[in-house]
Amino acid sequence: MADDERVNELMRLLRTMEERFTNMNRKLDVIESNFISQQKKMNKGFLLAESDLVEMKKDMSAFTYKLTLMGKELSLCARKGDVDALRKYLELWQPMDFIRRDEAERFIQQKSVK
């Protein structure tokens, strides 16, 4: 009977080891599944970040273009010194005191009639 007990003990140990092996395989499958899931999430995050970066580059390019365009437009504007010089000439000439041509002709006709 000692041999039968020994065989039974070995069979019990073999079943215990098989259960442990099966449990370890299940745990490994769960870990692998979680790893794949996390990797997919990270890949989605990277893709979103990359698309955001591309969008920001486009926005930055558009902003740079508009800023350059504004700079060109500003270079075409009159400078303060130019406006000041024009103001001095206008103050010197007093164009509001000038008369229009039709007013001058009317004035001449009125003087010549008298």
Secondary structure as UniProt FT lines:
FT   HELIX           2..76
FT   HELIX           80..93
FT   HELIX           95..97
FT   HELIX           101..113
//
